[in-house]
Amino acid sequence: MKRCAALLLLALGPPVLADSSLPPAKLAYTQLPDPQQEAAAQKLMTTLRCLVCQGQSIADSDAEMAGDMRALVRRRIASGESPQAVRDWLVARYGDYVTYDPPLSVATLPLWIAPLALIAFGLWIARGSFKRKAK
């Protein structure tokens, strides 16, 4: 019984210690003082995917990595880089997945063709179904 209790305590301890002591990602970094640069940074952040959440942009995500990416975007824009240069740097570092609109390439071709193929297949099935009902 004592061994079960000890194992249970050992199993429950690490998740408590895994919590970050950093402030929430949305509060960790301040906005840029120049409103035009901040607007450019915000616009860019909405087009970049959070690599942790994967369904949210880095502008919306609370993940620490998204906070770090927001700070990086702001820092690079504040230093005078264009949003496109920052985006290109992030794509070079993290791959096309970091963007919501991957370019057409051999690797992303299935992503572009699959929806069209599924729509065509659905129309073909519907056409066959309607033909059977008409007879």
Disulfide bonds with the S-S distance in Angstrom:
none
